[in-house]
Amino acid sequence: MSSEGLLKNGKKKVVIVGGGAAGMSCAATLAQHPEKFHVTILERMSVVGGQATSINLNSELYGTSWMNDGVQGGSPAFKHTFNFFRKYGHEPKDVKLQVAFGKGQDSFWTNVFPSPLVDRFSGDIKKFGKVLKIIKYTMPILGIVPIRIMLRIFFFNKEFGEKMVYPLIALFLGTGNQTANVSCAILERLFDDPNMKLWDYDPETLLPNLPQMVTFPHLERFYGDWANDLKSKGVDIRTNTDVTAIKSRSKDGVVLTTAPFDPEKGKTDSGQREGRHTGPESAPEKYDDLVMCVLADDALKLLGKTSTWRERFVLRGAKFFDDITITHSDSAYFSSNFETAFNPDLCAAPKSKQQESQIAFAKNTRPGPDNEPAGYRPMYYTHSYPQDMTKIEMAFDCTNYQHQFREDQHADKAPQPHNQHVFQSIFLDKTHSDLWTIDQIDQSKIIERKWWHQLGHRWQHYVRVVPGMMFLNGKNSTVFAGSWTLVNMHEMACVSGIAAAWRLGAEYRRFDDFAEDLFRKYVFIAHGKIYGGEKKGV
């Protein structure tokens, strides 16, 4: 790329560092205005998509040829995500979420049928709903309090927190094993905010019976289609390209250098990637605006000596942890750590006709709500470590969860026997690897190992980082985007990227009132700007 200055045809030259959900959403929004912007994406990996990755499977053994191994699904409220999917003919699929927490009668509970543990903590469950309302109306104060402190303030049973609250919140905010340190503001939003909530609070069972969720389409194909479309619109997508240094930033523009990069070089047997440069550093490249769509700690490293004290203060408040996901087919390991089959000894006596129906469903004798095919088949699991009950191990039965395992075989539920299921075991925070059960997995049944550098949703994040972003965005020709700017969800990454483009002068094209409301809230929180509504795009 030429270093002789900015384009002379009136277009702004915008460089986006990072081709994940945030970077792609930003580029797509800017690309709506080819007369105003020339867009470049710099992505160090060989494909775009960030953590939204897919892997190949042996279809004869597992019943499908692929699975998503990073981001698997989300809430029906992910309107921007689905809008991008559908634009390229990729459709999310509905699923009734079944979860199983803990192991054994003393720790197990589920949202599929009544359990003794839920009966035991019925008083705490009802009080939890009242406390959510108190948090809502005292948000500036209680909102910043970590969950572990809130549970003490309101005299909840210690085991209720360890066996029910922490595992439930870990469902979407467990990265880094920081669940106990999640702020009450996020806890309340997950249950109450229409734009963010993942499920409704249930005063009887805490988590509702079989809530509606969605699984994502083939993400590698989707991101490939998206990238091809953006290229056809003039977006320059440079994969295997690492930003080596940001030389200068000011109101007049940004200067940086790059080098070709191979992320697979130096990859270890444990799945850790180091990556290496494969060529010389480029000549300085000059742009009008920089959009940083990488993690906060990576952004700070790249900014280097050009970072301001405000950027250092805010971005250092985001803490990231190294987690590893093992994709495998070791059903014996899985069953030894989780309750994978219906066990009547773990079932409480029904107290209503509804609970009778739930038990019949779990026993595979009666269909569920909306004619859901019968059977206890959890998709998401957790268990806590006896040595530290605030620390959690998470897992997915991907065969039960992801739609292609059943749809590729024209079945209403996956027909593969349990010993041919594909599982993901997620081990959180490498500094506590002495607790992990990772060594129990049969090495011959491991399909993939992947390390992830993940945000911990600590309460400090919502005191320092989230309110601080508005004081960084727009300064020195730089805007930040990524799910870490608020909460680690694919939808939030998309919204943050769209907001960054809007901040640079692109139009937010309305397509859904609910989605627009989330965008409006995000723009105010992260940019300190008022979005007043714009003409609906065609």
KALIN-V55526 format. One record per residue. N is the residue number from 1. SS is DSSP state (h for helix, s for strand, l for the rest). PHI is phi as a letter, one per 30 degrees, with the letter a starting at -180 (NA if undefined). BURIAL is I if it has 16 or more other C-alpha atoms within 10 Angstrom, else O. Layout:
n = [N,N]
ss = [SS,SS]
phi = [PHI,PHI]
burial = [BURIAL,BURIAL]
//
This chain:
n = [1,2,3,4,5,6,7,8,9,10,11,12,13,14,15,16,17,18,19,20,21,22,23,24,25,26,27,28,29,30,31,32,33,34,35,36,37,38,39,40,41,42,43,44,45,46,47,48,49,50,51,52,53,54,55,56,57,58,59,60,61,62,63,64,65,66,67,68,69,70,71,72,73,74,75,76,77,78,79,80,81,82,83,84,85,86,87,88,89,90,91,92,93,94,95,96,97,98,99,100,101,102,103,104,105,106,107,108,109,110,111,112,113,114,115,116,117,118,119,120,121,122,123,124,125,126,127,128,129,130,131,132,133,134,135,136,137,138,139,140,141,142,143,144,145,146,147,148,149,150,151,152,153,154,155,156,157,158,159,160,161,162,163,164,165,166,167,168,169,170,171,172,173,174,175,176,177,178,179,180,181,182,183,184,185,186,187,188,189,190,191,192,193,194,195,196,197,198,199,200,201,202,203,204,205,206,207,208,209,210,211,212,213,214,215,216,217,218,219,220,221,222,223,224,225,226,227,228,229,230,231,232,233,234,235,236,237,238,239,240,241,242,243,244,245,246,247,248,249,250,251,252,253,254,255,256,257,258,259,260,261,262,263,264,265,266,267,268,269,270,271,272,273,274,275,276,277,278,279,280,281,282,283,284,285,286,287,288,289,290,291,292,293,294,295,296,297,298,299,300,301,302,303,304,305,306,307,308,309,310,311,312,313,314,315,316,317,318,319,320,321,322,323,324,325,326,327,328,329,330,331,332,333,334,335,336,337,338,339,340,341,342,343,344,345,346,347,348,349,350,351,352,353,354,355,356,357,358,359,360,361,362,363,364,365,366,367,368,369,370,371,372,373,374,375,376,377,378,379,380,381,382,383,384,385,386,387,388,389,390,391,392,393,394,395,396,397,398,399,400,401,402,403,404,405,406,407,408,409,410,411,412,413,414,415,416,417,418,419,420,421,422,423,424,425,426,427,428,429,430,431,432,433,434,435,436,437,438,439,440,441,442,443,444,445,446,447,448,449,450,451,452,453,454,455,456,457,458,459,460,461,462,463,464,465,466,467,468,469,470,471,472,473,474,475,476,477,478,479,480,481,482,483,484,485,486,487,488,489,490,491,492,493,494,495,496,497,498,499,500,501,502,503,504,505,506,507,508,509,510,511,512,513,514,515,516,517,518,519,520,521,522,523,524,525,526,527,528,529,530,531,532,533,534,535,536,537,538]
ss = [l,l,l,l,l,l,l,l,l,l,l,s,s,s,s,s,s,l,l,l,h,h,h,h,h,h,h,h,h,h,l,l,l,l,l,l,s,s,s,s,s,s,l,l,l,l,l,l,l,l,l,l,l,s,s,s,l,l,h,h,h,h,l,l,l,s,s,s,l,l,l,l,s,s,s,l,l,l,h,h,h,h,h,h,h,h,h,l,l,l,l,l,s,s,s,s,l,l,s,s,s,l,l,l,l,l,l,l,s,s,l,l,l,l,l,h,h,h,h,h,l,h,h,h,h,h,h,h,h,h,h,h,h,h,h,h,h,l,h,h,h,h,l,l,l,s,h,h,h,h,h,h,h,l,l,l,l,h,h,h,h,h,h,h,h,h,h,h,h,h,h,h,h,l,h,h,h,l,h,h,h,s,s,h,h,h,h,h,h,h,h,h,l,l,l,l,l,l,l,l,s,s,l,l,l,s,s,l,l,l,l,s,s,s,s,l,l,l,h,h,h,h,h,h,h,h,h,h,h,h,h,h,l,l,l,s,s,s,l,l,s,s,s,s,s,s,s,s,s,s,l,l,s,s,s,s,s,s,s,s,s,s,l,l,l,l,l,l,l,l,l,l,l,l,l,s,s,l,l,l,l,l,l,l,s,s,s,l,s,s,s,s,l,l,l,h,h,h,h,h,h,h,h,h,h,h,l,l,h,h,h,h,h,h,h,l,l,l,l,s,s,s,s,s,s,s,s,s,l,l,h,h,h,h,h,h,h,l,l,l,l,l,l,h,h,h,l,l,l,l,l,l,h,h,h,h,h,h,h,h,h,h,l,l,l,l,l,l,h,h,h,l,l,l,l,l,l,l,l,s,s,s,s,s,s,l,l,s,s,s,s,s,s,s,s,s,s,h,h,h,h,l,l,h,h,h,h,l,l,l,l,l,l,l,l,l,l,h,h,h,l,l,s,s,s,s,s,l,l,h,h,h,h,h,h,l,l,h,h,h,l,l,h,h,h,s,s,s,s,s,s,s,s,s,s,l,l,s,l,l,h,h,h,h,h,l,l,l,h,h,h,l,l,l,h,h,h,s,s,s,l,l,h,h,h,l,l,l,l,h,h,h,h,h,h,h,h,h,h,h,h,h,h,l,l,l,l,l,l,l,l,l,h,h,h,h,h,h,h,h,h,h,h,h,h,h,h,l,l,l,l,l,l,l,l,l,l,l]
phi = [NA,d,c,d,k,d,d,c,c,j,d,d,c,c,c,c,c,j,c,d,e,d,d,d,d,d,d,d,d,d,d,d,b,d,d,c,b,c,c,b,c,c,b,d,d,d,b,d,k,i,d,d,c,b,b,d,b,d,d,d,d,c,i,a,c,a,a,d,c,c,c,c,a,a,c,d,d,d,d,d,e,d,d,d,e,d,d,c,i,c,c,d,b,d,b,d,d,c,b,b,c,i,b,i,d,d,b,d,a,b,c,c,b,d,b,e,d,d,d,d,c,e,d,d,d,d,d,e,d,d,d,e,d,d,d,e,c,b,e,d,c,d,e,d,d,d,e,d,d,e,d,d,e,c,h,d,e,e,d,d,d,d,c,b,d,e,d,d,d,d,e,b,b,d,e,i,h,c,e,d,c,d,d,d,d,d,e,d,d,d,c,b,d,e,d,c,d,c,a,d,d,c,d,c,b,i,c,d,d,h,d,d,b,b,c,d,d,e,d,d,d,e,d,d,d,d,d,d,d,d,d,d,c,j,d,c,c,c,d,h,b,c,d,d,a,c,d,a,b,a,d,c,k,b,b,b,b,b,a,d,b,c,d,d,d,i,d,c,d,d,j,d,c,c,i,b,d,c,a,d,d,d,d,e,c,c,b,d,b,b,c,c,c,b,d,e,d,d,d,d,d,d,d,h,d,d,d,c,d,d,d,d,d,d,d,d,d,d,c,c,b,c,c,b,c,c,c,a,b,d,d,d,e,d,d,d,c,b,d,c,b,d,b,e,d,c,c,d,d,d,c,a,d,d,d,d,d,d,d,d,d,d,d,i,c,a,d,c,e,h,i,e,e,d,k,d,b,e,c,b,b,b,b,c,d,e,d,a,d,d,c,b,c,c,a,b,c,d,d,d,d,d,d,d,d,c,d,d,c,h,b,d,a,e,d,d,d,e,d,c,d,c,c,b,c,c,c,c,i,e,d,c,d,d,d,d,c,e,d,d,d,d,e,d,c,d,c,a,b,b,c,b,c,c,d,c,d,d,d,d,d,c,c,c,d,e,d,d,d,d,d,c,d,j,c,h,h,b,b,c,b,k,d,d,d,b,a,d,b,e,d,d,d,d,d,d,d,d,d,d,d,e,d,d,j,d,c,d,c,d,b,a,d,d,d,d,d,d,d,e,d,d,e,d,d,c,c,i,c,c,c,c,j,b,e,d,d,c]
burial = [O,O,O,O,O,I,O,O,O,O,I,I,I,I,I,I,I,I,I,I,I,I,I,I,I,I,I,I,I,I,I,I,O,O,O,I,I,I,I,I,I,I,I,I,I,O,I,I,I,I,I,I,I,I,I,O,O,O,O,O,O,I,I,I,O,I,I,I,I,I,I,I,I,I,I,I,I,I,I,I,I,I,O,I,I,O,O,O,O,I,I,I,O,I,I,I,I,I,I,I,I,I,I,O,O,O,I,I,I,I,I,I,I,I,I,I,I,I,O,O,I,I,O,I,I,I,O,I,I,O,I,I,O,O,I,I,O,O,O,O,O,I,I,I,I,I,I,I,O,I,I,O,O,O,O,I,O,O,O,I,I,I,I,I,I,I,I,I,I,I,I,O,I,I,I,I,I,I,I,I,I,I,I,I,I,I,I,I,I,I,I,I,O,O,I,I,I,I,I,I,I,O,I,I,I,I,I,I,I,I,I,I,I,I,I,I,I,I,I,I,O,I,I,O,I,I,I,O,O,I,O,O,I,O,I,I,I,I,I,I,I,I,I,I,I,I,I,I,I,O,O,O,I,I,I,I,I,I,I,I,I,I,I,O,O,O,O,O,O,O,I,O,I,O,O,I,I,O,O,O,O,I,O,I,I,I,I,I,I,I,I,I,I,I,I,I,I,O,I,I,O,I,I,O,O,I,I,O,O,O,I,I,O,I,I,I,I,I,I,I,I,I,I,I,I,I,I,I,I,I,I,O,O,I,O,O,I,I,I,I,O,I,O,O,O,I,I,I,O,O,O,O,O,O,I,O,I,I,I,I,I,I,I,I,O,I,I,I,O,O,O,O,I,I,I,I,I,I,I,I,I,I,I,I,O,O,O,O,I,I,I,I,I,I,I,I,I,I,I,I,I,I,I,I,I,I,O,O,O,O,O,O,I,I,I,I,O,I,O,I,I,I,I,I,I,I,I,I,I,I,O,O,O,O,I,I,O,I,O,O,I,O,O,O,O,I,I,O,I,I,I,I,I,I,I,I,I,I,I,I,I,I,I,I,I,I,I,I,I,I,O,I,I,I,O,I,I,I,I,I,I,I,I,I,I,I,I,I,I,I,I,I,I,I,I,I,I,I,I,I,I,I,I,I,O,I,I,I,I,I,O,O,O,O,I,I,O,I,I,I,I,I,I,O,I,I,I,I,O,O,I,O,O,O,O,O,O,O]
//
